[in-house]
Amino acid sequence: MTPKTIITCAVTGAGDTVDKHPAIPVTPEQIANSALEAASAGAAIVHCHVRNPETGKGSRDVSLYREVMERIRDKNKEVVINLTAGMGGDVEVGQGETPSEFGPQTDLVGPVERLLHVEALKPEICTLDCGSLNFGDGDTIVIQTPNQLRTQAKLIGEYGVKPEMEIFDSGNLWFAKQMCEEGLIGNPPMFQLCLGIPWGAPVNPQTMGYLVSQLPDNAVWAGFGIGRYQFQMVAQATLLGGHVRVGLEDNLYLEKGVYASNGSLTEKAVGLIQTLGGQIASPDEAREILELPTRH
């Protein structure tokens, strides 16, 4: 176990969850307030997507990210803000014999455009999805080519932001380590092991254990499982010496039939980690572990 465990709360995501939960954060105010709730409950890091306030769909609008960050910082100067950079790699392959006729769900942009909000707002951390994936059933795939990822990693470094490398399967981890070897990722490298997203790495202790065994010696890592596996993987990551992630992006329920909030999910993670003998990292302790600049 680590001396102190960092809890990240993934506040809302970009998935189709608005109609599946009565209080998914959608507007910048709702997202910021939910992030603040999680921080008050013990999250050292808040991981934020933004959504179109009118439709609830995921968005890359820089002004929405700016409002979220300003609202968080207006009331909490300490919590570490981690913005997604995962939007902009979606391709809906065309039907039947016309696969190159991309469908309306396609949102595919280049590395610079994908990182406009990161360049403008300079969060302490942003995500870097480390490979392509058949993201669920149907015809949508998420694309990040090796050269696109190299460009994104270089830009993130130039912006003075720490990349959190999102690992959806073992091939993602292989390439993430390659970027470390090429000097594109600063030390210590930060990994997030993402388990249970169809069709990436399955969510079970064996998979998490295998991925952890492949990490570089100097890695700082966290892991999570989606849905009903969220707290099993909180326990697993804690016991393996990693950090943890919870939040409504990954799981809508506190327990069967009981809707969660980001605060209640964070509180449950705090209790579980402490029951296992762990201690919870504060935001400044998280900065020390991740070697982020100290805030003044």
C-alpha positions in Angstrom: 0.0 0.0 0.0 1.1 3.6 -0.6 1.7 5.9 2.4 -1.2 8.1 1.2 -3.8 7.3 -1.4 -5.0 9.9 -4.0 -8.7 9.8 -4.8 -9.7 11.2 -8.1 -13.4 11.9 -8.7 -14.5 11.8 -12.4 -17.4 14.1 -12.2 -19.6 13.6 -15.3 -17.9 12.1 -18.4 -19.4 12.5 -21.9 -21.4 9.3 -22.0 -25.1 8.9 -22.6 -26.0 8.9 -18.9 -28.2 12.0 -18.6 -31.4 10.1 -18.9 -30.1 7.3 -16.7 -29.6 9.3 -13.5 -31.8 12.1 -12.0 -28.8 14.4 -11.3 -26.0 14.0 -13.8 -24.0 17.3 -13.8 -24.6 19.0 -17.2 -24.1 22.8 -16.9 -20.8 24.3 -15.9 -22.4 25.3 -12.6 -23.6 21.8 -11.9 -20.3 20.3 -12.9 -18.3 22.7 -10.7 -20.6 22.3 -7.7 -20.4 18.5 -8.0 -16.6 18.7 -8.2 -16.5 20.9 -5.1 -18.8 18.3 -3.3 -16.3 15.6 -4.2 -13.4 17.7 -3.0 -15.1 18.3 0.3 -15.6 14.6 0.7 -11.9 13.8 0.2 -11.1 13.8 -3.5 -7.6 15.4 -4.1 -8.2 15.5 -7.9 -11.4 16.3 -9.8 -11.5 15.0 -13.4 -13.8 17.1 -15.5 -15.5 16.8 -18.9 -18.0 19.4 -20.0 -21.4 19.0 -21.7 -23.5 21.0 -24.0 -25.9 22.7 -21.5 -28.8 22.4 -24.0 -28.4 18.8 -25.1 -26.3 17.1 -22.3 -23.9 15.7 -24.9 -20.2 15.9 -24.5 -18.5 19.0 -25.7 -15.0 20.5 -26.5 -16.1 24.1 -26.0 -13.2 26.0 -24.4 -15.6 28.5 -22.8 -17.4 25.8 -20.9 -14.2 24.4 -19.5 -13.1 27.9 -18.5 -16.4 28.5 -16.6 -16.0 25.1 -14.8 -12.5 25.9 -13.7 -13.3 29.5 -12.7 -16.3 28.3 -10.6 -14.1 25.6 -8.9 -11.3 28.0 -8.2 -13.6 30.7 -6.9 -14.5 28.4 -3.9 -11.6 25.9 -3.7 -8.0 27.0 -4.5 -6.5 23.6 -3.4 -8.1 20.7 -5.3 -6.1 19.5 -8.3 -8.0 20.0 -11.6 -7.6 17.3 -14.3 -9.3 18.1 -17.6 -10.2 15.5 -20.2 -8.5 15.6 -23.6 -10.4 12.5 -24.7 -12.9 14.3 -26.9 -12.1 14.5 -30.6 -11.2 11.0 -31.5 -14.6 9.5 -32.2 -15.4 7.9 -35.6 -18.8 6.4 -36.4 -17.9 4.0 -39.3 -20.4 4.0 -42.1 -23.0 1.3 -42.5 -22.6 -1.9 -44.6 -20.4 -1.4 -47.7 -19.8 2.3 -47.2 -17.6 2.3 -44.1 -15.8 5.5 -45.2 -19.0 7.5 -45.1 -18.7 8.4 -41.4 -21.9 8.8 -39.4 -23.2 11.8 -37.4 -21.5 10.7 -34.1 -18.1 11.3 -35.7 -16.0 13.9 -33.9 -12.4 13.6 -35.2 -10.0 16.5 -35.0 -6.2 16.9 -34.9 -4.0 17.1 -31.9 -3.8 20.9 -31.7 -7.6 21.4 -31.8 -8.1 18.5 -29.4 -6.0 20.4 -26.9 -7.2 23.9 -27.4 -8.7 24.0 -23.9 -5.6 22.6 -22.3 -3.4 25.3 -24.0 -5.8 28.1 -23.0 -6.5 27.1 -19.4 -3.3 25.2 -18.3 -4.9 22.7 -15.8 -2.4 20.9 -13.7 -3.3 17.6 -15.3 -5.0 16.5 -18.5 -5.7 13.0 -19.9 -3.9 11.3 -22.8 -5.8 8.3 -24.1 -3.0 5.9 -25.2 -4.5 4.0 -28.1 -7.5 3.2 -30.3 -10.4 1.1 -29.1 -13.7 -0.5 -30.2 -15.6 1.6 -27.7 -18.7 -0.5 -26.9 -20.9 -2.3 -29.4 -22.0 -0.8 -32.7 -19.9 1.1 -35.2 -18.1 3.8 -33.1 -14.4 3.5 -32.6 -12.0 5.8 -30.7 -8.9 6.6 -32.7 -5.5 7.8 -31.4 -2.7 6.8 -33.8 0.9 6.5 -32.5 2.0 9.7 -34.2 -1.1 11.6 -33.1 -0.3 10.6 -29.5 3.4 11.6 -29.8 2.2 15.0 -31.0 -0.3 15.3 -28.2 2.3 14.3 -25.6 4.8 16.8 -26.9 2.1 19.6 -26.9 1.0 18.8 -23.4 4.6 19.0 -22.2 5.0 22.4 -23.9 1.9 23.7 -22.2 3.4 22.8 -18.8 0.6 20.3 -18.0 1.1 16.7 -16.7 -0.4 14.0 -18.8 -2.4 11.3 -17.1 -2.1 8.3 -19.5 -5.3 6.5 -19.9 -4.8 2.7 -20.3 -7.7 0.8 -21.8 -5.8 -2.4 -22.7 -2.4 -3.9 -22.6 -1.4 -2.4 -26.0 -2.2 1.1 -24.7 0.3 0.4 -21.9 2.9 -0.9 -24.2 2.8 2.3 -26.3 2.6 4.5 -23.2 5.9 3.0 -22.0 7.3 3.6 -25.5 6.5 7.3 -25.2 8.2 7.4 -21.8 11.3 5.8 -23.4 11.3 8.4 -26.1 11.3 11.2 -23.6 7.9 12.5 -24.4 6.5 12.0 -20.9 8.1 13.6 -17.9 8.9 11.9 -14.6 7.2 10.4 -12.7 4.9 9.1 -15.4 1.2 9.0 -14.4 -1.0 6.1 -15.5 -4.7 5.5 -15.1 -5.8 1.8 -15.6 -9.3 1.8 -17.0 -11.1 -1.5 -16.6 -14.4 -2.7 -17.9 -15.0 -0.5 -20.9 -16.2 -2.7 -23.7 -14.0 -3.8 -25.5 -10.9 -2.9 -23.6 -9.4 -4.5 -20.6 -11.9 -6.7 -18.6 -12.5 -5.7 -15.0 -11.2 -8.3 -12.6 -8.3 -8.6 -10.1 -6.2 -10.6 -12.5 -6.2 -8.0 -15.3 -5.4 -5.1 -12.9 -2.6 -7.2 -11.4 -1.2 -8.0 -14.8 -1.2 -4.3 -15.9 0.4 -3.2 -12.7 3.2 -5.8 -13.3 4.0 -4.1 -16.6 4.3 -0.5 -15.3 7.6 1.2 -15.2 9.3 1.2 -11.8 8.9 4.9 -11.3 5.2 5.0 -12.3 2.5 6.7 -10.3 -0.7 4.9 -11.1 -4.4 4.7 -10.3 -7.1 2.3 -11.4 -10.8 2.0 -11.6 -13.6 -0.3 -12.7 -16.9 0.8 -14.1 -20.4 0.2 -12.9 -20.9 -2.3 -10.0 -17.2 -3.1 -10.0 -16.1 0.4 -9.0 -15.5 -0.3 -5.3 -14.0 -3.8 -5.9 -11.4 -2.0 -8.0 -10.9 0.7 -5.3 -10.0 -2.1 -2.9 -7.8 -3.9 -5.5 -5.9 -0.7 -6.5 -5.4 0.2 -2.8 -4.0 -3.3 -1.9 -1.7 -3.2 -4.9 -0.2 0.1 -3.9 -2.0 2.4 -6.3 -4.4 5.3 -6.2 -8.1 5.2 -7.0 -10.8 6.8 -9.1 -14.5 7.0 -8.5 -17.3 9.2 -9.8 -20.5 9.5 -11.9 -18.5 9.2 -15.1 -17.9 5.5 -14.3 -20.7 4.5 -12.0 -24.2 5.8 -11.3 -25.1 3.9 -8.1 -23.9 3.9 -4.5 -25.3 0.4 -4.1 -28.0 -1.6 -5.9 -31.0 0.7 -6.6 -29.5 3.7 -4.8 -28.4 6.6 -7.0 -25.0 8.0 -6.2 -23.6 11.5 -6.1 -20.0 12.4 -6.6 -19.8 13.3 -2.9 -21.3 10.0 -1.8 -19.0 7.9 -4.1 -16.0 9.8 -2.7 -17.1 9.3 0.9 -17.5 5.6 0.3 -14.0 5.3 -1.2 -12.6 7.2 1.8 -14.2 4.7 4.2 -13.1 1.7 2.2 -9.5 2.9 1.9 -9.3 3.7 5.6 -10.9 0.3 6.5 -8.0 -1.3 4.6 -5.5 0.6 6.6 -4.8 3.4 4.2 -4.7 7.2 4.5 -6.2 9.8 2.2 -3.9 12.2 0.4 -4.7 15.9 0.5 -4.4 17.9 -2.7 -1.0 19.2 -1.8 0.1 15.7 -0.8 -1.1 14.6 -4.3 1.0 17.3 -5.8 4.0 16.1 -4.0 3.4 12.5 -5.1 2.9 13.5 -8.7 5.7 16.1 -8.6 3.3 18.9 -9.6 4.3 22.5 -8.9 3.1 23.7 -5.5 0.2 26.2 -5.7 0.6 29.5 -4.0 
